[in-house]
Every structure is written in structure tokens, then in C-alpha cells.
Amino acid sequence: MSVPTVLVLPLPAQGHINPMMILSQRLAENGCNIIFVNNEFIHKKVLSSMGNQEGGVNRQSRIKLVSMPDGLGSDADRNNFREVFVSIKKNIPAMLEKLIEDLRLKDGIIVSCVVADSAMAGALKIASKIGIKGVVLYPASAAMLALDCSIPKLIDDGIIDSNGLPVTQKTFQLSPSFPHMDTGSIWWAKGVDSVFGNVIFNNVVDAMQTLELTEWWLCNSTPDLEPQALSYVPKLLPIGPLLRSYDDNQGVSERSLGQFLEEDLSCVHLAHFDKKQFTELALGLELTNRPFLWVVRQDSSSHEFKGNQGKIVEWAPQQKVLSHPAIACFVSHCGWNSTIEGLSNGVPFLCWPCFGDQFFNKTYICDELKVGLEFDLDENGLISREEIKVKVDKVLSDENIRSNSHVLKEKLLNTIKDGGRSCENINKFIKWLKELKI
């Protein structure tokens, strides 16, 4: 079998880079060479977080970190995700083709496969054009991919219009066995303005058409977690939960690989609060009279609040924190990475979704899996300090939620052990990679 070189291309956002990097580490551990591509802005942040100014993790690593331009001018605001996303989508075909050619001519590296984030699926057209096999990793839940695949049906059924916007407020099912969704589950129209929502929707439509070019559709899920969704999209290969390793023998570079700490959106912060909501959360935590760990971004006003029993930090290794036996519940925005990490550690959820797929994940956590509770808004549209205390007390005293959490944790961890379903699936994928003709 040959040694494959896999070019991995995530969307330049922390929640997308994380699962792509964890998959890359699994492939590297099994003898694959990885070219992990970020735009230049994110690439510099990743290297800075590692204290590493080189392209590789270390001399022995099979993972090589490289960058390519995002197409924006030097004075552009790289923290404006909309601007970055639109530019990358426009410029990636030419830039990726040039990168692959430069790797061949300058470094003697022949790329045998491209693994692209579904949001970067346009890269697979380039791979197909130049004769390279393509694979997609869907970083959200299998249910959201099922929704994406159903766009023509949603239009025909009058759920959304041709721009992806909900036509009416109602619940619907993708199939009789599928969990009920409502129009609030249509993630590309949730929590963003209509203009950017339309950009995202069109990208999803393009991505679904491009998937037909790919050999494999990978997802960070399991049949134990999403049986209906995986049955609805049978081509999906579940390889989750994709969990970061915290081996004490690893160096700092390996442990932090792929993290750009100061903007780690995968941690416990709950998006951008106005001052009133921040105050209610702070006082609610104080009101619970319980110890807490609060991860809050540096640019927040949070440091005005210290609390008597809590600790506020700017970044934390979320998965490692969640595995600690002292953690009794997880106040989460319900992004899919955080959902997977919380479920894999058997931690009950208190759900505070902000945008996109987080609202469906919240419903799934609370109503289908029954491992968490959601917060309710008051008449001012805020989650009050009293509501926070009530829900903390309730989730910690609910034996059914705790039991459900522990049962699901065991199922998820068993699937990635030797002989488990996800372990076998990723081994099957690696075998295919090694059989590729270069």
C-alpha cells in the first residue's frame, strides 16, 4: 500500500477547524501524510498559539500546516467573517489549484486526495478537474445534512421559498421516522441577516450539487446518536465522536494543534451579549451559590464581574474540562462540536443557542435525547438571573437526565473503541486512502 498525502481544507472558523484537525490527527496516526490548509490570517494564529513559527508541528509529524491567500486586501478586516467567506468562495478555485501545483513543483509533494469541509465543497470541483479524489467532511449534525439535501423538497412542500427563507411558521418532518423540525431549524436563515443568509443558502445549494463528485461523505456522528438522519442519508459514513486527545506525553504543539486561542469559538462563551444579558447571567451564576467555570472572550466586559465561587478564564481546553468529574452541567450554545463533547463526557446540558444549527441541536438535546433543559426568555427577551438559578437547580436534581447522559456517553465511547462502528468506518476509509494510485 502507498503512503497517501491528504490535503485537508476546513472553513476558516474554529468550530470547523477542530473536527478537521482531529480527523487529520487520526489519519496521521495511521500512516497518512497531511497538508492542512488555512488562510494566511488563521494560519498565523494557529502557529502563534503553538509557539511555533514553522510549517510542521515537529520534525516527526506527518501533519504539515500551510496557508493560502484569502483574496482580500491588506487593509481588510479579517474578523469580518462574512467578508472573508465571500472572498474565499470567489477565489478558492484558482488559489487551490495553484497551491496543489506549487506543492508538486517546489516540494515534490503529490496530493492523492482532498478532504474538504462541506462549506468549502467548491474545492472538490478543482480536485475532480485535475484528477484528484475528493472527500467531504460535514462538521455539523447528520440531521442538518439531511435538511441540506432536502432543499428541493422543502421548496416543493412550501416550507421555504427559492431563496431559502421560511414561508410559514410550522413544523415538518423530512420522513415519517425523522424528528419533527420547525422553521426555526432552518439553520441558514437563523441568527443572520437576510443578505448573508442568502449567501449561505446559495453556498449550501452549490455544496449539495458538488457532493456527487465525492467518493466519501464523512460526518462527526454515530447511529446511536442520529439513527434517523443516517438512514435518511445512507451515503454518510459516521466516524464520530471526533474527540481531541490529551495524552500527557504529547508536546504543547500536538495538544493545541488547530487552536487559535484568543478567538476559540468552540469554548463555553455564549456569543455577544448586551450588557443587560451579561449582568443577568453573572448574577444568575452568583445566585446559584455553586462553583462555576466561565470562559469569556477577552473583548467582553465580563472582567468587571468576579463572583465569589467562580473562575473566569479567556480560554479553556473544553473537552478536557468537560471530562473532569467535578463538572455537573454544561451551559452551552449547542454548536455541534460542543454538543458532541458534552454528550461524550456524559454531562447534562443547559441550552442557550444563538444562531444557525444550534437551535435544532437544542431541541434534539432536550426533547429527543432528553439530556438537558433549555432556558426560557422573560417578557423583556432576556434569560433572567432567577431563570438561570431555577434551571441549574432543576437539571442537577433530575436523575433521568443524569442517567440518560451516562448511558449515551457509554454508547458514544464504545463506538470509537477497537471494533466499534465508527472505529471500523474510519479504518475502512484509511484502507481506501492507502489503496489510491498516486
DRENDO-1510 file (C-alpha; in Angstrom, 1 decimal, always signed):
<recs>
REC; n; res; u; v; w
REC; 1; MET; +0.0; +0.0; +0.0 .
REC; 2; SER; +1.2; +3.5; -0.8 .
REC; 3; VAL; +1.5; +6.4; +1.7 .
REC; 4; PRO; -1.2; +8.8; +0.8 .
REC; 5; THR; -0.9; +12.6; +1.0 .
REC; 6; VAL; -4.2; +14.1; +2.0 .
REC; 7; LEU; -4.9; +17.8; +1.6 .
REC; 8; VAL; -7.4; +19.0; +4.3 .
REC; 9; LEU; -9.3; +22.2; +3.7 .
REC; 10; PRO; -11.6; +23.5; +6.5 .
REC; 11; LEU; -13.7; +26.6; +6.6 .
REC; 12; PRO; -11.6; +29.2; +8.4 .
REC; 13; ALA; -13.6; +29.1; +11.7 .
REC; 14; GLN; -12.6; +27.4; +14.9 .
REC; 15; GLY; -15.7; +25.2; +15.1 .
REC; 16; HIS; -14.9; +23.9; +11.6 .
REC; 17; ILE; -11.1; +23.6; +12.0 .
REC; 18; ASN; -11.4; +21.5; +15.2 .
REC; 19; PRO; -13.1; +18.3; +13.7 .
REC; 20; MET; -11.0; +18.6; +10.5 .
REC; 21; MET; -7.8; +18.7; +12.6 .
REC; 22; ILE; -8.9; +15.8; +14.8 .
REC; 23; LEU; -9.6; +13.7; +11.7 .
REC; 24; SER; -6.2; +14.8; +10.3 .
REC; 25; GLN; -4.5; +13.5; +13.5 .
REC; 26; ARG; -6.3; +10.2; +13.2 .
REC; 27; LEU; -5.2; +9.8; +9.6 .
REC; 28; ALA; -1.6; +10.8; +10.5 .
REC; 29; GLU; -1.5; +8.3; +13.4 .
REC; 30; ASN; -2.4; +5.6; +10.8 .
REC; 31; GLY; +0.4; +6.5; +8.3 .
REC; 32; CYS; -1.1; +9.2; +6.1 .
REC; 33; ASN; +0.7; +12.5; +5.3 .
REC; 34; ILE; -1.5; +15.6; +5.9 .
REC; 35; ILE; -1.3; +19.0; +4.2 .
REC; 36; PHE; -3.6; +21.1; +6.5 .
REC; 37; VAL; -4.6; +24.4; +4.7 .
REC; 38; ASN; -5.8; +27.6; +6.4 .
REC; 39; ASN; -5.9; +31.1; +5.0 .
REC; 40; GLU; -2.9; +33.2; +6.0 .
REC; 41; PHE; -4.7; +35.1; +8.8 .
REC; 42; ILE; -5.8; +31.9; +10.6 .
REC; 43; HIS; -2.5; +30.1; +9.8 .
REC; 44; LYS; -0.6; +32.8; +11.7 .
REC; 45; LYS; -2.9; +32.5; +14.7 .
REC; 46; VAL; -2.5; +28.7; +14.8 .
REC; 47; LEU; +1.3; +28.9; +14.7 .
REC; 48; SER; +1.3; +31.7; +17.3 .
REC; 49; SER; -0.9; +29.6; +19.7 .
REC; 50; MET; +1.6; +26.7; +19.3 .
REC; 51; GLY; +4.7; +28.9; +19.9 .
REC; 52; ASN; +5.8; +27.5; +16.5 .
REC; 53; GLN; +6.9; +29.6; +13.5 .
REC; 54; GLU; +7.5; +26.6; +11.3 .
REC; 55; GLY; +5.0; +24.9; +8.9 .
REC; 56; GLY; +5.2; +21.5; +10.5 .
REC; 57; VAL; +4.3; +20.5; +14.1 .
REC; 58; ASN; +7.7; +19.0; +14.7 .
REC; 59; ARG; +10.2; +17.1; +12.7 .
REC; 60; GLN; +8.5; +13.8; +13.3 .
REC; 61; SER; +5.0; +14.9; +12.5 .
REC; 62; ARG; +3.1; +13.8; +9.4 .
REC; 63; ILE; +1.0; +17.0; +9.6 .
REC; 64; LYS; +2.2; +20.0; +7.6 .
REC; 65; LEU; +0.5; +23.3; +8.2 .
REC; 66; VAL; +0.3; +25.5; +5.1 .
REC; 67; SER; -1.5; +28.7; +4.1 .
REC; 68; MET; -3.0; +30.3; +1.0 .
REC; 69; PRO; -4.3; +33.8; +0.5 .
REC; 70; ASP; -8.0; +34.7; +1.2 .
REC; 71; GLY; -8.2; +37.1; -1.7 .
REC; 72; LEU; -8.7; +40.2; +0.5 .
REC; 73; GLY; -6.6; +43.3; +0.5 .
REC; 74; SER; -4.1; +44.0; +3.3 .
REC; 75; ASP; -6.4; +46.5; +5.0 .
REC; 76; ALA; -9.4; +44.2; +5.1 .
REC; 77; ASP; -11.0; +43.2; +8.4 .
REC; 78; ARG; -10.3; +39.5; +8.8 .
REC; 79; ASN; -12.6; +39.3; +11.8 .
REC; 80; ASN; -15.5; +40.1; +9.5 .
REC; 81; PHE; -16.4; +36.5; +8.7 .
REC; 82; ARG; -18.9; +37.5; +6.0 .
REC; 83; GLU; -16.2; +39.3; +4.0 .
REC; 84; VAL; -13.7; +36.5; +4.4 .
REC; 85; PHE; -16.3; +33.9; +3.5 .
REC; 86; VAL; -17.4; +35.6; +0.3 .
REC; 87; SER; -13.8; +36.3; -0.8 .
REC; 88; ILE; -12.7; +32.7; -0.2 .
REC; 89; LYS; -15.6; +31.3; -2.1 .
REC; 90; LYS; -14.8; +33.5; -5.0 .
REC; 91; ASN; -11.0; +33.0; -5.1 .
REC; 92; ILE; -10.6; +29.4; -3.8 .
REC; 93; PRO; -10.6; +27.6; -7.3 .
REC; 94; ALA; -7.6; +29.4; -8.6 .
REC; 95; MET; -5.7; +29.5; -5.3 .
REC; 96; LEU; -6.2; +25.9; -4.5 .
REC; 97; GLU; -5.1; +24.7; -7.9 .
REC; 98; LYS; -2.0; +26.9; -7.6 .
REC; 99; LEU; -1.3; +25.5; -4.1 .
REC; 100; ILE; -1.5; +21.9; -5.3 .
REC; 101; GLU; +0.7; +22.7; -8.3 .
REC; 102; ASP; +3.3; +24.5; -6.1 .
REC; 103; LEU; +3.4; +21.6; -3.7 .
REC; 104; ARG; +4.2; +19.3; -6.6 .
REC; 105; LEU; +6.8; +21.5; -8.3 .
REC; 106; LYS; +8.5; +23.1; -5.3 .
REC; 107; ASP; +8.3; +20.4; -2.6 .
REC; 108; GLY; +7.8; +17.2; -4.7 .
REC; 109; ILE; +4.5; +16.5; -2.8 .
REC; 110; ILE; +1.8; +14.8; -4.8 .
REC; 111; VAL; -1.6; +15.2; -3.3 .
REC; 112; SER; -3.6; +12.0; -3.7 .
REC; 113; CYS; -6.9; +13.1; -2.0 .
REC; 114; VAL; -8.6; +16.3; -1.0 .
REC; 115; VAL; -10.8; +16.2; +2.2 .
REC; 116; ALA; -12.9; +19.4; +2.2 .
REC; 117; ASP; -15.2; +20.9; +4.7 .
REC; 118; SER; -18.7; +20.8; +3.2 .
REC; 119; ALA; -18.8; +24.6; +3.3 .
REC; 120; MET; -15.6; +24.5; +1.1 .
REC; 121; ALA; -17.1; +22.0; -1.3 .
REC; 122; GLY; -16.1; +24.1; -4.3 .
REC; 123; ALA; -12.6; +22.8; -3.7 .
REC; 124; LEU; -13.9; +19.3; -4.8 .
REC; 125; LYS; -14.6; +20.7; -8.3 .
REC; 126; ILE; -11.0; +21.6; -8.6 .
REC; 127; ALA; -9.8; +18.2; -7.3 .
REC; 128; SER; -12.1; +16.5; -9.8 .
REC; 129; LYS; -10.8; +18.7; -12.6 .
REC; 130; ILE; -7.2; +17.8; -12.0 .
REC; 131; GLY; -7.8; +14.1; -11.3 .
REC; 132; ILE; -7.6; +14.0; -7.5 .
REC; 133; LYS; -10.1; +12.0; -5.4 .
REC; 134; GLY; -12.4; +14.1; -3.3 .
REC; 135; VAL; -13.9; +13.5; +0.2 .
REC; 136; VAL; -16.2; +15.8; +2.2 .
REC; 137; LEU; -16.5; +16.1; +6.0 .
REC; 138; TYR; -19.7; +17.5; +7.2 .
REC; 139; PRO; -18.9; +19.3; +10.5 .
REC; 140; ALA; -22.5; +19.7; +11.8 .
REC; 141; SER; -25.0; +17.0; +12.7 .
REC; 142; ALA; -26.2; +14.4; +10.2 .
REC; 143; ALA; -29.7; +15.9; +10.7 .
REC; 144; MET; -28.5; +19.2; +9.3 .
REC; 145; LEU; -27.0; +17.5; +6.2 .
REC; 146; ALA; -30.4; +15.7; +5.8 .
REC; 147; LEU; -32.0; +19.1; +5.8 .
REC; 148; ASP; -29.5; +20.5; +3.3 .
REC; 149; CYS; -30.1; +17.5; +1.0 .
REC; 150; SER; -33.8; +18.2; +1.2 .
REC; 151; ILE; -33.8; +21.7; -0.1 .
REC; 152; PRO; -35.7; +20.9; -3.3 .
REC; 153; LYS; -38.3; +19.0; -1.3 .
REC; 154; LEU; -38.6; +21.9; +1.2 .
REC; 155; ILE; -39.3; +24.3; -1.7 .
REC; 156; ASP; -41.8; +21.9; -3.3 .
REC; 157; ASP; -43.6; +21.4; +0.0 .
REC; 158; GLY; -43.9; +25.2; +0.6 .
REC; 159; ILE; -41.7; +25.2; +3.7 .
REC; 160; ILE; -39.1; +27.6; +2.2 .
REC; 161; ASP; -39.0; +29.8; -0.9 .
REC; 162; SER; -36.4; +29.8; -3.7 .
REC; 163; ASN; -34.1; +32.0; -1.5 .
REC; 164; GLY; -34.2; +29.6; +1.4 .
REC; 165; LEU; -36.4; +31.7; +3.6 .
REC; 166; PRO; -39.2; +30.1; +5.6 .
REC; 167; VAL; -42.6; +30.7; +4.0 .
REC; 168; THR; -44.7; +29.9; +7.1 .
REC; 169; GLN; -44.2; +29.1; +10.7 .
REC; 170; LYS; -44.9; +25.4; +11.1 .
REC; 171; THR; -43.4; +22.1; +12.0 .
REC; 172; PHE; -42.4; +19.5; +9.4 .
REC; 173; GLN; -40.8; +16.1; +9.0 .
REC; 174; LEU; -38.3; +15.0; +6.4 .
REC; 175; SER; -39.6; +11.5; +6.7 .
REC; 176; PRO; -42.2; +9.7; +9.0 .
REC; 177; SER; -39.4; +8.4; +11.2 .
REC; 178; PHE; -37.5; +11.7; +11.3 .
REC; 179; PRO; -37.7; +14.0; +14.4 .
REC; 180; HIS; -40.1; +17.0; +14.0 .
REC; 181; MET; -38.5; +20.2; +12.9 .
REC; 182; ASP; -39.9; +23.7; +12.8 .
REC; 183; THR; -38.9; +26.6; +10.5 .
REC; 184; GLY; -36.5; +27.7; +13.3 .
REC; 185; SER; -34.5; +24.6; +12.4 .
REC; 186; ILE; -33.7; +26.0; +9.0 .
REC; 187; TRP; -30.2; +27.0; +10.1 .
REC; 188; TRP; -29.1; +29.2; +7.2 .
REC; 189; ALA; -32.0; +31.6; +8.0 .
REC; 190; LYS; -31.5; +31.7; +11.7 .
REC; 191; GLY; -29.5; +34.4; +13.5 .
REC; 192; VAL; -28.1; +36.1; +10.4 .
REC; 193; ASP; -29.4; +38.9; +8.3 .
REC; 194; SER; -31.3; +38.1; +5.0 .
REC; 195; VAL; -28.4; +39.1; +2.7 .
REC; 196; PHE; -25.8; +36.9; +4.4 .
REC; 197; GLY; -28.4; +34.2; +4.9 .
REC; 198; ASN; -28.9; +34.1; +1.1 .
REC; 199; VAL; -25.2; +33.9; +0.6 .
REC; 200; ILE; -25.0; +30.9; +2.9 .
REC; 201; PHE; -28.1; +29.3; +1.4 .
REC; 202; ASN; -26.6; +29.5; -2.1 .
REC; 203; ASN; -23.4; +28.0; -0.9 .
REC; 204; VAL; -25.3; +25.1; +0.6 .
REC; 205; VAL; -27.2; +24.5; -2.7 .
REC; 206; ASP; -23.9; +24.5; -4.6 .
REC; 207; ALA; -22.3; +22.2; -2.0 .
REC; 208; MET; -25.1; +19.6; -2.2 .
REC; 209; GLN; -24.6; +19.5; -6.0 .
REC; 210; THR; -20.9; +19.2; -5.6 .
REC; 211; LEU; -21.2; +16.2; -3.2 .
REC; 212; GLU; -22.0; +14.0; -6.1 .
REC; 213; LEU; -18.3; +14.4; -7.2 .
REC; 214; THR; -17.1; +12.9; -3.9 .
REC; 215; GLU; -16.1; +9.3; -3.1 .
REC; 216; TRP; -17.0; +9.6; +0.7 .
REC; 217; TRP; -19.3; +11.7; +2.8 .
REC; 218; LEU; -17.9; +11.7; +6.4 .
REC; 219; CYS; -19.7; +13.0; +9.5 .
REC; 220; ASN; -19.0; +13.6; +13.1 .
REC; 221; SER; -21.8; +11.5; +14.4 .
REC; 222; THR; -22.9; +7.9; +15.2 .
REC; 223; PRO; -26.0; +5.7; +14.6 .
REC; 224; ASP; -26.5; +5.7; +18.4 .
REC; 225; LEU; -26.9; +9.5; +18.3 .
REC; 226; GLU; -28.7; +10.1; +15.0 .
REC; 227; PRO; -30.2; +6.8; +13.6 .
REC; 228; GLN; -33.0; +8.5; +11.6 .
REC; 229; ALA; -30.7; +11.1; +9.9 .
REC; 230; LEU; -28.1; +8.5; +9.0 .
REC; 231; SER; -30.8; +6.3; +7.5 .
REC; 232; TYR; -32.2; +9.3; +5.5 .
REC; 233; VAL; -28.7; +10.0; +4.0 .
REC; 234; PRO; -27.3; +6.4; +3.6 .
REC; 235; LYS; -24.1; +7.6; +1.9 .
REC; 236; LEU; -23.0; +9.3; +5.1 .
REC; 237; LEU; -20.2; +7.4; +6.9 .
REC; 238; PRO; -20.3; +8.2; +10.6 .
REC; 239; ILE; -16.8; +8.4; +12.2 .
REC; 240; GLY; -17.7; +10.3; +15.4 .
REC; 241; PRO; -17.3; +11.3; +18.0 .
REC; 242; LEU; -14.2; +13.1; +16.9 .
REC; 243; LEU; -12.5; +13.9; +20.2 .
REC; 244; ARG; -9.2; +15.6; +20.8 .
REC; 245; SER; -6.5; +13.6; +22.5 .
REC; 246; TYR; -5.0; +14.9; +25.7 .
REC; 247; ASP; -2.1; +12.4; +26.1 .
REC; 248; ASP; +0.3; +13.8; +28.7 .
REC; 249; ASN; +3.2; +12.6; +26.6 .
REC; 250; GLN; +2.2; +14.9; +23.8 .
REC; 251; GLY; +4.1; +18.2; +23.4 .
REC; 252; VAL; +2.3; +21.5; +23.5 .
REC; 253; SER; +2.2; +21.7; +19.8 .
REC; 254; GLU; +0.3; +18.5; +19.4 .
REC; 255; ARG; -2.2; +19.3; +22.2 .
REC; 256; SER; -3.0; +22.7; +20.8 .
REC; 257; LEU; -2.8; +21.9; +17.1 .
REC; 258; GLY; -5.5; +23.8; +15.3 .
REC; 259; GLN; -6.4; +26.2; +18.1 .
REC; 260; PHE; -6.3; +29.9; +17.8 .
REC; 261; LEU; -6.9; +30.7; +21.4 .
REC; 262; GLU; -8.0; +34.2; +21.6 .
REC; 263; GLU; -10.9; +33.5; +19.2 .
REC; 264; ASP; -11.8; +30.0; +20.3 .
REC; 265; LEU; -15.5; +29.9; +19.4 .
REC; 266; SER; -15.7; +26.3; +20.5 .
REC; 267; CYS; -15.5; +27.1; +24.1 .
REC; 268; VAL; -18.1; +28.0; +26.6 .
REC; 269; HIS; -18.7; +31.6; +25.9 .
REC; 270; LEU; -22.3; +32.4; +24.8 .
REC; 271; ALA; -21.8; +34.8; +21.9 .
REC; 272; HIS; -22.1; +38.5; +22.0 .
REC; 273; PHE; -24.3; +39.6; +25.0 .
REC; 274; ASP; -25.6; +43.1; +25.5 .
REC; 275; LYS; -24.8; +44.5; +29.0 .
REC; 276; LYS; -28.2; +43.6; +30.4 .
REC; 277; GLN; -28.0; +40.0; +29.4 .
REC; 278; PHE; -24.4; +39.7; +30.6 .
REC; 279; THR; -25.4; +41.2; +34.0 .
REC; 280; GLU; -28.3; +38.7; +34.3 .
REC; 281; LEU; -26.0; +35.8; +33.6 .
REC; 282; ALA; -23.4; +37.0; +36.0 .
REC; 283; LEU; -25.9; +37.5; +38.8 .
REC; 284; GLY; -27.6; +34.2; +37.9 .
REC; 285; LEU; -24.4; +32.3; +38.4 .
REC; 286; GLU; -23.9; +34.1; +41.7 .
REC; 287; LEU; -27.4; +33.3; +42.7 .
REC; 288; THR; -26.9; +29.5; +42.2 .
REC; 289; ASN; -24.4; +29.6; +45.1 .
REC; 290; ARG; -22.4; +26.9; +43.2 .
REC; 291; PRO; -18.9; +26.9; +41.9 .
REC; 292; PHE; -18.6; +27.6; +38.2 .
REC; 293; LEU; -16.0; +28.0; +35.4 .
REC; 294; TRP; -16.9; +30.7; +32.8 .
REC; 295; VAL; -14.9; +31.0; +29.6 .
REC; 296; VAL; -15.3; +34.5; +28.2 .
REC; 297; ARG; -13.6; +36.3; +25.4 .
REC; 298; GLN; -11.0; +39.0; +26.1 .
REC; 299; ASP; -13.1; +41.7; +24.5 .
REC; 300; SER; -16.0; +41.1; +26.8 .
REC; 301; SER; -17.0; +43.3; +29.7 .
REC; 302; SER; -17.0; +40.1; +31.8 .
REC; 303; HIS; -13.9; +41.0; +33.8 .
REC; 304; GLU; -16.0; +43.6; +35.7 .
REC; 305; PHE; -17.6; +40.6; +37.4 .
REC; 306; LYS; -15.6; +38.2; +39.5 .
REC; 307; GLY; -18.1; +36.3; +41.6 .
REC; 308; ASN; -17.3; +34.6; +44.9 .
REC; 309; GLN; -17.3; +31.0; +43.9 .
REC; 310; GLY; -16.4; +31.2; +40.2 .
REC; 311; LYS; -13.4; +31.3; +38.0 .
REC; 312; ILE; -13.4; +33.3; +34.7 .
REC; 313; VAL; -10.8; +32.5; +32.1 .
REC; 314; GLU; -10.3; +33.6; +28.5 .
REC; 315; TRP; -9.8; +30.1; +27.1 .
REC; 316; ALA; -10.0; +26.5; +28.3 .
REC; 317; PRO; -9.5; +23.1; +26.8 .
REC; 318; GLN; -13.2; +22.5; +26.7 .
REC; 319; GLN; -13.2; +18.7; +26.2 .
REC; 320; LYS; -10.7; +18.2; +29.0 .
REC; 321; VAL; -12.7; +20.4; +31.3 .
REC; 322; LEU; -15.9; +18.5; +30.5 .
REC; 323; SER; -14.2; +15.2; +31.3 .
REC; 324; HIS; -13.4; +16.3; +34.8 .
REC; 325; PRO; -15.6; +14.6; +37.5 .
REC; 326; ALA; -16.4; +18.0; +39.1 .
REC; 327; ILE; -18.4; +19.2; +36.1 .
REC; 328; ALA; -22.1; +18.7; +36.9 .
REC; 329; CYS; -23.6; +20.6; +33.9 .
REC; 330; PHE; -22.6; +22.4; +30.7 .
REC; 331; VAL; -24.2; +25.8; +29.8 .
REC; 332; SER; -23.7; +25.6; +26.0 .
REC; 333; HIS; -24.6; +27.4; +22.9 .
REC; 334; CYS; -25.2; +23.9; +21.4 .
REC; 335; GLY; -22.8; +24.1; +18.5 .
REC; 336; TRP; -22.2; +20.6; +17.2 .
REC; 337; ASN; -18.6; +20.3; +18.4 .
REC; 338; SER; -19.7; +21.3; +21.9 .
REC; 339; THR; -22.7; +19.0; +21.7 .
REC; 340; ILE; -20.5; +16.0; +20.8 .
REC; 341; GLU; -18.0; +16.8; +23.5 .
REC; 342; GLY; -20.7; +17.3; +26.2 .
REC; 343; LEU; -22.5; +14.1; +25.2 .
REC; 344; SER; -19.3; +12.1; +25.0 .
REC; 345; ASN; -18.5; +13.1; +28.6 .
REC; 346; GLY; -22.0; +12.4; +30.0 .
REC; 347; VAL; -22.5; +16.0; +31.1 .
REC; 348; PRO; -26.1; +17.3; +31.3 .
REC; 349; PHE; -26.8; +20.4; +29.2 .
REC; 350; LEU; -28.3; +23.8; +29.9 .
REC; 351; CYS; -29.0; +25.1; +26.3 .
REC; 352; TRP; -28.5; +28.7; +25.2 .
REC; 353; PRO; -28.5; +28.6; +21.4 .
REC; 354; CYS; -27.5; +31.7; +19.4 .
REC; 355; PHE; -27.8; +31.0; +15.7 .
REC; 356; GLY; -27.7; +28.5; +12.9 .
REC; 357; ASP; -28.0; +24.8; +13.7 .
REC; 358; GLN; -27.7; +25.5; +17.4 .
REC; 359; PHE; -31.5; +25.8; +17.8 .
REC; 360; PHE; -32.1; +22.3; +16.3 .
REC; 361; ASN; -29.3; +20.9; +18.4 .
REC; 362; LYS; -31.0; +22.4; +21.5 .
REC; 363; THR; -34.3; +20.7; +20.6 .
REC; 364; TYR; -32.6; +17.4; +19.9 .
REC; 365; ILE; -30.7; +17.6; +23.2 .
REC; 366; CYS; -33.8; +18.4; +25.3 .
REC; 367; ASP; -36.7; +16.6; +23.5 .
REC; 368; GLU; -35.1; +13.6; +21.7 .
REC; 369; LEU; -32.1; +12.7; +23.7 .
REC; 370; LYS; -33.5; +14.1; +27.0 .
REC; 371; VAL; -30.1; +15.0; +28.4 .
REC; 372; GLY; -30.7; +18.7; +29.0 .
REC; 373; LEU; -33.0; +21.7; +29.6 .
REC; 374; GLU; -33.4; +25.0; +27.8 .
REC; 375; PHE; -33.7; +28.5; +29.2 .
REC; 376; ASP; -36.9; +30.5; +28.8 .
REC; 377; LEU; -36.9; +34.2; +27.9 .
REC; 378; ASP; -38.7; +36.7; +30.1 .
REC; 379; GLU; -41.1; +39.5; +28.9 .
REC; 380; ASN; -38.0; +41.6; +28.1 .
REC; 381; GLY; -36.5; +38.9; +25.9 .
REC; 382; LEU; -33.8; +38.1; +28.4 .
REC; 383; ILE; -32.8; +35.0; +30.3 .
REC; 384; SER; -33.2; +36.3; +33.9 .
REC; 385; ARG; -31.0; +35.5; +36.8 .
REC; 386; GLU; -33.9; +33.7; +38.5 .
REC; 387; GLU; -34.4; +31.5; +35.4 .
REC; 388; ILE; -30.7; +30.6; +35.5 .
REC; 389; LYS; -30.9; +29.6; +39.1 .
REC; 390; VAL; -34.1; +27.6; +38.6 .
REC; 391; LYS; -32.8; +25.7; +35.6 .
REC; 392; VAL; -29.4; +25.0; +37.2 .
REC; 393; ASP; -31.1; +23.5; +40.3 .
REC; 394; LYS; -33.6; +21.6; +38.1 .
REC; 395; VAL; -31.0; +20.0; +35.8 .
REC; 396; LEU; -28.8; +19.0; +38.7 .
REC; 397; SER; -31.6; +17.3; +40.6 .
REC; 398; ASP; -33.0; +15.4; +37.6 .
REC; 399; GLU; -32.0; +11.8; +37.9 .
REC; 400; ASN; -33.4; +10.9; +34.5 .
REC; 401; ILE; -31.3; +13.5; +32.7 .
REC; 402; ARG; -28.2; +12.3; +34.6 .
REC; 403; SER; -28.9; +8.6; +33.8 .
REC; 404; ASN; -29.7; +9.3; +30.1 .
REC; 405; SER; -26.4; +11.3; +29.9 .
REC; 406; HIS; -24.4; +8.4; +31.3 .
REC; 407; VAL; -26.0; +5.8; +29.0 .
REC; 408; LEU; -25.4; +7.9; +25.9 .
REC; 409; LYS; -21.8; +8.6; +27.0 .
REC; 410; GLU; -21.0; +4.9; +27.1 .
REC; 411; LYS; -22.6; +4.3; +23.7 .
REC; 412; LEU; -20.6; +7.1; +22.1 .
REC; 413; LEU; -17.3; +6.0; +23.6 .
REC; 414; ASN; -17.8; +2.4; +22.7 .
REC; 415; THR; -18.3; +3.2; +19.0 .
REC; 416; ILE; -14.7; +4.7; +18.8 .
REC; 417; LYS; -13.1; +1.8; +20.6 .
REC; 418; ASP; -11.5; -1.0; +18.6 .
REC; 419; GLY; -14.3; -3.0; +16.9 .
REC; 420; GLY; -16.8; -0.1; +17.4 .
REC; 421; ARG; -18.8; +1.1; +14.4 .
REC; 422; SER; -17.0; +4.5; +14.0 .
REC; 423; CYS; -13.6; +2.9; +14.5 .
REC; 424; GLU; -14.3; +0.3; +11.8 .
REC; 425; ASN; -15.6; +3.1; +9.5 .
REC; 426; ILE; -12.5; +5.2; +9.8 .
REC; 427; ASN; -10.3; +2.1; +9.3 .
REC; 428; LYS; -12.3; +1.4; +6.1 .
REC; 429; PHE; -11.7; +4.9; +4.9 .
REC; 430; ILE; -7.9; +4.8; +5.7 .
REC; 431; LYS; -7.6; +1.5; +3.8 .
REC; 432; TRP; -9.2; +3.1; +0.8 .
REC; 433; LEU; -6.8; +6.1; +1.0 .
REC; 434; LYS; -3.8; +3.7; +1.1 .
REC; 435; GLU; -5.0; +1.9; -2.0 .
REC; 436; LEU; -5.2; +5.0; -4.1 .
REC; 437; LYS; -2.9; +5.1; -7.1 .
REC; 438; ILE; -0.6; +8.2; -6.9 .
</recs>
